[in-house]
Amino acid sequence: MNDHDVLAGIAAVAREHLGYTGPLEPAMHLVEDLELDSIRRLTLAMEVENRFRVCLDEEDDLAVETVGDLVRAVSVKLAAAQDEPPTGGGEPTTVRQRS
């Protein structure tokens, strides 16, 4: 997935969950240009995590000021996820009840 696809996904989230109807550009600031307060910013972050199946951490939140910053953060998480071996697999774990 390239940055253009990530930007398009973020724009879709902004439309669906925040009611944003304007164009979304990488240089736009989340607070000043999109007028996101803390609740709406949290909503954007959570819905972006859901859409892309990534987990943004506190460091990401502190570094994200613009739409472009968010695109980069998501792109980095997606790239890292592709490099990780799949979780699970192997033998299932047995859970025993206490007597």
Contacts in CASP RR format, 6 or more apart in sequence:
PFRMAT RR
TARGET T0000
AUTHOR 0000-0000-0000
METHOD contacts of the structure
MODEL  1
MNDHDVLAGIAAVAREHLGYTGPLEPAMHLVEDLELDSIRRLTLAMEVEN
RFRVCLDEEDDLAVETVGDLVRAVSVKLAAAQDEPPTGGGEPTTVRQRS
1 75 0 8 1.000
1 78 0 8 1.000
3 71 0 8 1.000
3 72 0 8 1.000
3 75 0 8 1.000
6 52 0 8 1.000
6 71 0 8 1.000
6 74 0 8 1.000
6 75 0 8 1.000
6 78 0 8 1.000
7 24 0 8 1.000
7 26 0 8 1.000
7 67 0 8 1.000
7 68 0 8 1.000
7 71 0 8 1.000
9 48 0 8 1.000
9 51 0 8 1.000
9 52 0 8 1.000
10 24 0 8 1.000
10 44 0 8 1.000
10 48 0 8 1.000
10 67 0 8 1.000
10 70 0 8 1.000
10 71 0 8 1.000
10 74 0 8 1.000
11 20 0 8 1.000
11 24 0 8 1.000
12 51 0 8 1.000
13 44 0 8 1.000
13 47 0 8 1.000
13 48 0 8 1.000
13 51 0 8 1.000
14 20 0 8 1.000
14 24 0 8 1.000
14 34 0 8 1.000
14 44 0 8 1.000
15 21 0 8 1.000
16 47 0 8 1.000
17 43 0 8 1.000
17 44 0 8 1.000
17 47 0 8 1.000
18 34 0 8 1.000
18 36 0 8 1.000
18 40 0 8 1.000
18 43 0 8 1.000
18 44 0 8 1.000
20 34 0 8 1.000
24 67 0 8 1.000
25 67 0 8 1.000
26 66 0 8 1.000
26 67 0 8 1.000
26 68 0 8 1.000
26 71 0 8 1.000
27 66 0 8 1.000
27 67 0 8 1.000
27 68 0 8 1.000
28 34 0 8 1.000
28 66 0 8 1.000
28 67 0 8 1.000
29 65 0 8 1.000
29 66 0 8 1.000
30 36 0 8 1.000
30 41 0 8 1.000
30 44 0 8 1.000
30 64 0 8 1.000
30 65 0 8 1.000
30 66 0 8 1.000
30 67 0 8 1.000
30 70 0 8 1.000
31 37 0 8 1.000
31 41 0 8 1.000
31 65 0 8 1.000
34 67 0 8 1.000
36 44 0 8 1.000
44 70 0 8 1.000
45 56 0 8 1.000
45 61 0 8 1.000
48 54 0 8 1.000
48 56 0 8 1.000
48 70 0 8 1.000
48 74 0 8 1.000
49 55 0 8 1.000
49 56 0 8 1.000
52 74 0 8 1.000
52 77 0 8 1.000
52 78 0 8 1.000
53 81 0 8 1.000
54 74 0 8 1.000
54 77 0 8 1.000
54 78 0 8 1.000
54 81 0 8 1.000
55 77 0 8 1.000
56 64 0 8 1.000
56 73 0 8 1.000
56 74 0 8 1.000
56 77 0 8 1.000
60 73 0 8 1.000
60 77 0 8 1.000
63 69 0 8 1.000
63 73 0 8 1.000
64 70 0 8 1.000
64 73 0 8 1.000
END
